[in-house]
Amino acid sequence: MQRTIVKEIPEHKGEIIKVCGFVNIKRDHGKLVFIDLIDRSGVVQIVGGEKLSSLKPQDVIEVTGKVQERPVNMVNKKILTGSVELSIETIEILSKAEEIPFDMTQEILNVELPTLLDFRALTLRHSKVKSIFKVQAAVMQGFRNAAQALDCVELFVPTISASATEGGAEVFKVDYYGHNAYMVQSPQLYKQMLVPVFERVFVISHAYRAEPSVTTRHLSESVQMDCEFGFVNFDDLLDYLELVGKETLKYVGKTCSDILSDFNIPEIKIPENVPRLTMREAQRIILERTGIDHTKEKDLEPEDEREICKWALETHNSDLVTITHYPTKKRAFYTLADPKDPEFSLSYDLLFRGIEILSGSQRISNYKDLVSAIKERDLDPKNFEMYLQAFKYGMPLEGGFSFGLERITMQILQLKNIREASLFPRDMERVDQRLSVLKSNNKK
């Protein structure tokens, strides 16, 4: 008999079918035993007797049974199979699960973050945790759709580089056959090199930053979703980044409405026109609203991002706001200064519900200016020879931006920590296992 997946069961009322999946919850009422079986498509109630009594959560089973309608007072309208159940005929245990060290039957998995990550192979099975990554998959698909609609070609770039992408010490150095190499801080240099080839590109790449900090919004390894465009000006870039941001969020809202409802997430406010402010304008608004004067600071503080997003929601009914013109010296060497005021750059961040989810800029396209910018940051142009080739032999005005996949996911679902939005997070304390545990194991 061919397997039927759970979401198809309502189409087979009165029929004998076979289903396979995991035991999620068991309810034992003596002679009558109920289990909730889950597979990749959903959950269904199975009813039986002694044949089900020995089962435990996460046992892997194969069941044949008759699809029948539930009693009217037992219908569950919250799930697709809520009007039917499977009356068991035969059962085979395909794999027996050991006792799990915490209660996986809770609607919300009530464990601390270290436990959530120490038992990641198990906690990912929980329906609520699993839903996070269905939303993340929708974020990725929404981004891809929007980038392709702008005629960008998807390309794949390396994650090991001969030089530090953006300079600084926050890089992971690797021994590459006896030579120094680095895990890339972003795919930035590679996607710029591809502009003269394809004009418009997008890349999805892992990025690595050896930041000596432990925060709720940073990871040592993250996934970036980047676009880069040739023959564009600053206004074009602002239009494109907002379009991609809006379309990505709209796609998530459309395809994951059930999950957003389950997480009690309010509707995402996406205006036709995203409000735009320079950094200094944002700081002045914050001063007027709060009395806190950050108008001489060189960046927005986290509390500033939260406050200006409150302003955008209150005054423009928007969960998004674009901030432009950050100080040139605070941005990467390839960022183009504003010709009207070179102290500030043609750069931008997109903020969403209190946090930056995108960063980018118009780039320096002139070869000599780019070499000078590299030298001004005490970097050696010889370490960027391949990158500079692209500019030496003709580069149009170009620019782009980068989204952080985990950070967007965190903000959409209002998670408390970005690690919850990473399947297997890497940070200062963990590579799969906690580093302290790995160190202890290596001593044994």
C-alpha positions as CSV (number, residue, x, y, z in Angstrom):
1,M,0.0,0.0,0.0
2,Q,1.3,3.4,-0.9
3,R,1.9,5.9,1.8
4,T,-0.5,8.8,2.3
5,I,0.8,12.0,3.8
6,V,-1.2,13.6,6.5
7,K,-2.5,16.7,4.7
8,E,-4.1,14.4,2.1
9,I,-6.0,12.3,4.6
10,P,-9.3,14.3,4.4
11,E,-9.5,13.3,0.8
12,H,-9.8,9.6,1.7
13,K,-12.8,9.4,4.0
14,G,-14.0,5.8,4.4
15,E,-10.8,4.4,2.9
16,I,-8.1,2.2,4.4
17,I,-4.8,4.1,4.1
18,K,-1.1,3.9,5.3
19,V,0.6,6.7,7.1
20,C,4.1,7.1,8.5
21,G,5.4,9.6,11.0
22,F,6.4,10.4,14.5
23,V,4.4,10.1,17.7
24,N,3.9,13.6,19.0
25,I,1.4,13.3,21.9
26,K,-0.3,10.3,23.4
27,R,-3.5,10.5,25.4
28,D,-4.3,7.3,27.3
29,H,-8.0,6.8,28.4
30,G,-7.8,3.2,29.4
31,K,-9.3,1.0,26.7
32,L,-9.2,4.0,24.3
33,V,-5.8,5.5,23.4
34,F,-5.3,8.5,21.1
35,I,-2.0,9.6,19.5
36,D,-1.2,12.6,17.4
37,L,1.0,11.5,14.5
38,I,3.1,14.1,12.6
39,D,4.8,14.0,9.3
40,R,6.2,16.7,7.0
41,S,2.8,18.0,6.1
42,G,0.8,18.1,9.3
43,V,-0.7,16.3,12.3
44,V,-3.5,13.8,12.5
45,Q,-5.3,12.0,15.4
46,I,-5.1,8.2,15.5
47,V,-7.4,6.2,17.7
48,G,-6.9,2.7,19.0
49,G,-6.4,0.5,22.0
50,E,-3.6,-1.7,23.4
51,K,-1.7,-1.4,20.1
52,L,-1.0,2.2,20.9
53,S,-0.5,2.0,24.6
54,S,3.3,1.2,24.5
55,L,4.1,4.2,22.3
56,K,6.2,7.2,23.5
57,P,6.8,10.6,22.0
58,Q,9.1,10.6,19.0
59,D,8.7,6.9,18.2
60,V,8.7,6.4,14.5
61,I,5.7,4.4,13.3
62,E,3.8,3.1,10.3
63,V,0.1,2.8,10.7
64,T,-2.8,1.4,8.5
65,G,-6.3,2.4,9.4
66,K,-9.7,3.6,8.2
67,V,-10.3,7.3,7.8
68,Q,-13.4,8.3,9.6
69,E,-15.1,11.6,10.6
70,R,-14.6,12.8,14.1
71,P,-17.6,13.3,16.4
72,V,-18.9,16.9,15.9
73,N,-17.9,17.9,19.4
74,M,-14.3,16.6,18.8
75,V,-13.7,18.6,15.5
76,N,-10.5,20.7,15.7
77,K,-10.9,23.6,13.3
78,K,-7.3,24.8,13.9
79,I,-5.7,22.0,11.8
80,L,-6.3,20.8,8.3
81,T,-7.2,17.2,9.4
82,G,-9.3,18.4,12.4
83,S,-12.6,16.9,11.0
84,V,-11.2,13.3,10.6
85,E,-9.2,10.7,12.5
86,L,-7.6,7.4,11.6
87,S,-9.0,4.2,13.3
88,I,-6.1,1.9,13.6
89,E,-5.9,-1.6,12.0
90,T,-2.1,-2.3,12.1
91,I,0.9,-0.6,13.5
92,E,4.7,-1.2,13.0
93,I,7.3,0.6,15.1
94,L,10.0,1.6,12.7
95,S,12.3,3.2,15.3
96,K,11.9,3.3,19.1
97,A,12.8,6.7,20.7
98,E,14.6,6.9,24.1
99,E,13.1,9.1,26.9
100,I,13.6,12.8,25.9
101,P,15.1,14.9,28.7
102,F,12.3,17.5,28.5
103,D,8.6,17.7,27.6
104,M,8.2,17.9,23.9
105,T,4.4,17.8,24.1
106,Q,4.1,21.4,25.3
107,E,2.6,23.8,22.9
108,I,5.5,26.1,23.6
109,L,8.9,24.4,24.3
110,N,9.7,25.7,27.8
111,V,13.5,25.3,28.0
112,E,16.3,27.9,28.5
113,L,18.3,28.9,25.5
114,P,21.4,26.8,26.4
115,T,19.2,23.7,26.6
116,L,17.5,24.6,23.4
117,L,20.8,24.6,21.6
118,D,22.6,21.8,23.5
119,F,19.8,19.4,22.3
120,R,19.3,21.1,18.9
121,A,18.8,17.8,17.0
122,L,15.8,17.2,19.3
123,T,14.4,20.7,19.9
124,L,14.2,21.4,16.1
125,R,11.5,18.6,16.0
126,H,9.1,20.7,18.1
127,S,6.4,22.1,16.0
128,K,6.8,25.7,17.2
129,V,10.6,25.6,16.7
130,K,10.3,23.9,13.3
131,S,7.9,26.7,12.2
132,I,10.7,29.3,12.7
133,F,12.6,27.7,9.8
134,K,9.5,27.4,7.6
135,V,9.2,31.2,7.9
136,Q,13.0,31.5,7.2
137,A,12.5,29.4,4.0
138,A,9.8,31.8,3.0
139,V,12.1,34.8,3.7
140,M,14.6,33.3,1.4
141,Q,12.1,32.5,-1.3
142,G,10.6,36.0,-1.1
143,F,14.0,37.5,-1.5
144,R,14.8,35.3,-4.5
145,N,11.6,36.2,-6.2
146,A,12.2,40.0,-5.7
147,A,15.8,39.9,-6.8
148,Q,14.9,37.9,-10.0
149,A,12.1,40.4,-10.7
150,L,14.8,43.0,-10.8
151,D,16.6,40.9,-13.4
152,C,19.4,39.8,-11.1
153,V,21.3,36.6,-11.9
154,E,21.9,34.3,-8.9
155,L,25.6,33.4,-8.5
156,F,27.6,31.5,-6.0
157,V,30.8,32.9,-4.5
158,P,33.6,31.5,-2.2
159,T,33.7,31.8,1.5
160,I,37.5,31.6,1.7
161,S,39.3,34.8,0.7
162,A,43.0,35.8,0.2
163,S,42.3,39.1,2.1
164,A,40.0,40.4,4.7
165,T,36.9,41.8,2.9
166,E,36.5,44.9,4.9
167,G,39.8,45.1,6.8
168,G,40.0,45.1,10.6
169,A,40.8,42.3,13.0
170,E,37.3,40.7,13.1
171,V,38.2,37.9,10.7
172,F,38.8,34.2,11.1
173,K,42.3,33.3,9.7
174,V,42.8,29.9,8.3
175,D,45.9,27.9,7.3
176,Y,45.4,27.4,3.6
177,Y,48.0,24.9,2.6
178,G,50.6,26.8,4.5
179,H,49.4,30.2,3.4
180,N,47.2,32.7,5.2
181,A,43.6,33.0,4.1
182,Y,40.4,34.3,5.7
183,M,36.8,33.3,6.1
184,V,34.9,36.1,4.2
185,Q,33.2,38.8,6.3
186,S,30.8,39.2,3.4
187,P,30.5,38.3,-0.3
188,Q,31.0,42.0,-1.1
189,L,34.2,42.0,-3.1
190,Y,33.1,39.0,-5.3
191,K,29.7,40.4,-6.1
192,Q,31.2,43.7,-7.1
193,M,33.6,41.9,-9.5
194,L,30.6,40.3,-11.1
195,V,28.8,43.6,-12.0
196,P,30.8,44.1,-15.2
197,V,30.0,40.6,-16.2
198,F,26.2,40.4,-15.5
199,E,25.3,44.0,-14.5
200,R,22.8,42.7,-11.9
201,V,23.5,39.8,-9.5
202,F,22.3,38.4,-6.3
203,V,24.2,36.0,-4.0
204,I,23.2,34.0,-0.9
205,S,26.4,33.4,1.1
206,H,27.6,32.5,4.5
207,A,29.6,35.2,6.2
208,Y,32.0,35.0,9.2
209,R,32.8,37.7,11.7
210,A,35.1,37.2,14.7
211,E,33.4,39.8,16.8
212,P,34.5,39.5,20.5
213,S,30.9,40.0,21.8
214,V,27.9,38.0,22.9
215,T,24.7,39.8,22.0
216,T,21.1,38.9,21.2
217,R,21.5,40.1,17.6
218,H,24.9,38.9,16.4
219,L,26.3,35.6,15.2
220,S,29.8,34.5,14.2
221,E,28.4,32.8,11.2
222,S,25.4,34.1,9.4
223,V,23.6,33.9,6.0
224,Q,23.6,37.0,3.9
225,M,21.3,37.7,1.0
226,D,22.9,40.3,-1.3
227,C,22.1,42.2,-4.4
228,E,24.5,44.3,-6.5
229,F,23.5,46.5,-9.5
230,G,25.4,48.3,-12.3
231,F,24.4,51.5,-14.0
232,V,22.5,52.8,-11.0
233,N,22.4,56.0,-9.0
234,F,21.7,56.5,-5.3
235,D,17.9,57.0,-5.8
236,D,17.7,53.8,-7.8
237,L,19.4,51.9,-5.0
238,L,17.0,53.2,-2.4
239,D,14.1,52.2,-4.6
240,Y,15.5,48.7,-5.2
241,L,16.3,47.9,-1.5
242,E,12.9,49.0,-0.4
243,L,11.2,47.0,-3.1
244,V,13.1,43.9,-2.2
245,G,12.5,44.4,1.5
246,K,8.8,45.0,1.0
247,E,8.3,42.1,-1.4
248,T,10.2,39.7,0.9
249,L,8.0,40.6,3.8
250,K,4.8,40.4,1.8
251,Y,5.7,36.9,0.6
252,V,6.2,35.8,4.2
253,G,2.9,37.3,5.2
254,K,1.1,35.6,2.4
255,T,2.6,32.1,2.7
256,C,3.1,31.9,6.4
257,S,-0.1,33.6,7.8
258,D,-1.0,30.5,9.9
259,I,2.5,30.5,11.6
260,L,2.4,34.2,12.2
261,S,-1.0,33.8,13.8
262,D,0.2,31.0,15.9
263,F,3.1,33.2,17.2
264,N,0.6,36.0,17.8
265,I,2.5,38.3,15.4
266,P,0.6,41.5,14.4
267,E,0.1,42.3,10.8
268,I,3.3,43.6,9.1
269,K,2.7,47.3,8.1
270,I,4.2,47.7,4.7
271,P,3.5,51.1,3.1
272,E,3.6,52.0,-0.5
273,N,6.4,54.5,0.2
274,V,8.8,53.6,3.0
275,P,9.8,56.7,5.0
276,R,13.4,57.9,4.4
277,L,15.6,59.9,6.7
278,T,19.3,60.8,6.9
279,M,21.0,59.6,10.0
280,R,21.2,63.2,11.3
281,E,17.5,63.7,10.6
282,A,16.7,60.6,12.5
283,Q,18.8,61.7,15.5
284,R,17.0,65.1,15.5
285,I,13.6,63.4,15.6
286,I,14.8,61.2,18.4
287,L,15.9,64.3,20.3
288,E,12.5,65.9,19.9
289,R,10.7,62.7,21.0
290,T,12.8,61.7,23.9
291,G,15.1,64.6,24.9
292,I,18.1,62.3,24.3
293,D,20.7,64.1,22.3
294,H,22.7,61.8,20.0
295,T,23.0,64.3,17.2
296,K,26.8,64.3,17.4
297,E,27.1,60.5,17.5
298,K,28.6,58.7,14.4
299,D,26.0,56.0,14.3
300,L,22.5,55.1,15.5
301,E,22.5,53.3,18.9
302,P,20.2,50.2,19.3
303,E,17.8,52.3,21.3
304,D,17.8,54.9,18.5
305,E,16.8,52.3,16.0
306,R,13.9,51.2,18.2
307,E,12.8,54.8,18.7
308,I,12.9,55.8,15.0
309,C,10.9,52.7,14.1
310,K,8.3,53.7,16.7
311,W,8.2,57.1,14.9
312,A,7.8,55.4,11.5
313,L,4.9,53.3,12.8
314,E,3.1,56.1,14.5
315,T,3.5,58.7,11.7
316,H,3.6,56.6,8.5
317,N,1.9,53.4,9.6
318,S,5.1,51.6,8.5
319,D,7.2,48.9,10.1
320,L,10.0,49.9,7.8
321,V,12.2,53.0,7.7
322,T,15.3,53.7,5.5
323,I,18.2,55.6,7.1
324,T,20.8,57.1,4.8
325,H,24.1,59.1,5.0
326,Y,26.1,57.5,7.7
327,P,29.6,59.0,8.3
328,T,32.0,57.9,5.5
329,K,34.7,56.9,8.0
330,K,32.3,54.5,9.7
331,R,31.6,52.6,6.5
332,A,33.7,50.1,4.6
333,F,36.4,51.4,2.3
334,Y,34.4,50.9,-0.9
335,T,31.6,53.2,0.2
336,L,31.2,56.3,-1.9
337,A,31.2,59.7,-0.1
338,D,28.4,62.1,-0.8
339,P,29.9,64.7,-3.3
340,K,27.8,67.4,-1.6
341,D,29.1,66.6,1.9
342,P,32.0,64.1,1.9
343,E,31.9,63.7,5.7
344,F,28.8,61.5,5.0
345,S,28.4,58.6,2.6
346,L,25.9,57.5,0.1
347,S,25.0,54.6,2.4
348,Y,21.8,53.3,3.9
349,D,20.3,50.9,6.4
350,L,16.8,49.5,6.3
351,L,15.3,49.2,9.8
352,F,12.4,46.8,10.5
353,R,10.5,46.8,13.8
354,G,13.4,48.3,15.8
355,I,16.5,46.8,14.2
356,E,18.6,47.1,11.1
357,I,18.0,44.2,8.7
358,L,19.8,45.6,5.7
359,S,22.9,47.6,5.0
360,G,24.5,48.9,1.8
361,S,25.7,51.8,-0.3
362,Q,26.6,53.2,-3.6
363,R,30.2,52.1,-4.2
364,I,33.4,53.8,-5.3
365,S,33.5,52.9,-9.0
366,N,36.7,54.9,-10.1
367,Y,39.8,52.7,-9.9
368,K,42.2,55.4,-8.6
369,D,39.7,56.6,-6.0
370,L,39.2,53.0,-4.8
371,V,43.0,52.5,-4.5
372,S,43.3,55.7,-2.5
373,A,40.4,54.6,-0.2
374,I,42.1,51.3,0.4
375,K,45.4,53.0,1.3
376,E,43.6,55.5,3.6
377,R,42.3,52.5,5.7
378,D,45.9,51.3,6.1
379,L,45.2,48.4,3.8
380,D,47.6,47.1,1.1
381,P,46.2,47.3,-2.5
382,K,48.4,44.3,-3.4
383,N,46.0,42.2,-1.2
384,F,43.1,43.2,-3.5
385,E,44.7,42.7,-6.9
386,M,41.9,40.5,-8.4
387,Y,39.2,42.8,-6.9
388,L,40.9,45.9,-8.4
389,Q,41.1,44.3,-11.8
390,A,37.4,44.7,-12.2
391,F,37.7,48.5,-11.7
392,K,40.9,49.0,-13.6
393,Y,39.3,47.7,-16.8
394,G,36.0,49.5,-16.6
395,M,33.3,49.6,-13.9
396,P,29.9,51.5,-14.2
397,L,28.4,53.3,-11.3
398,E,27.2,50.6,-9.1
399,G,26.0,49.7,-5.6
400,G,24.0,47.2,-3.6
401,F,22.9,45.9,-0.3
402,S,22.8,42.9,2.0
403,F,20.1,41.4,4.2
404,G,20.7,39.2,7.2
405,L,18.6,36.1,7.0
406,E,18.6,35.2,10.6
407,R,18.0,38.7,11.8
408,I,14.9,39.2,9.5
409,T,13.6,35.9,10.8
410,M,14.1,37.0,14.4
411,Q,12.3,40.3,13.8
412,I,9.4,38.8,11.9
413,L,8.6,36.3,14.7
414,Q,9.7,38.7,17.5
415,L,12.1,36.1,18.9
416,K,14.2,37.2,21.9
417,N,17.6,36.0,20.5
418,I,19.0,35.6,17.0
419,R,20.3,32.1,17.9
420,E,16.7,30.9,17.9
421,A,16.6,31.8,14.2
422,S,19.8,29.9,13.3
423,L,19.5,26.1,12.8
424,F,22.9,25.5,14.3
425,P,24.3,28.8,15.6
426,R,28.0,29.7,15.9
427,D,29.1,32.3,18.4
428,M,31.9,32.9,20.9
429,E,30.6,30.1,23.1
430,R,29.5,27.4,20.6
431,V,30.3,25.3,17.6
432,D,27.4,22.8,17.8
433,Q,28.4,22.0,21.3
434,R,29.5,24.6,23.9
435,L,33.2,25.2,23.5
436,S,33.7,24.5,27.2
437,V,32.2,21.0,26.7
438,L,34.4,20.4,23.6
439,K,37.5,21.5,25.6
440,S,36.6,19.2,28.4
441,N,35.9,16.2,26.0
442,N,39.3,16.8,24.3
443,K,41.1,16.5,27.6
444,K,39.6,13.0,28.3
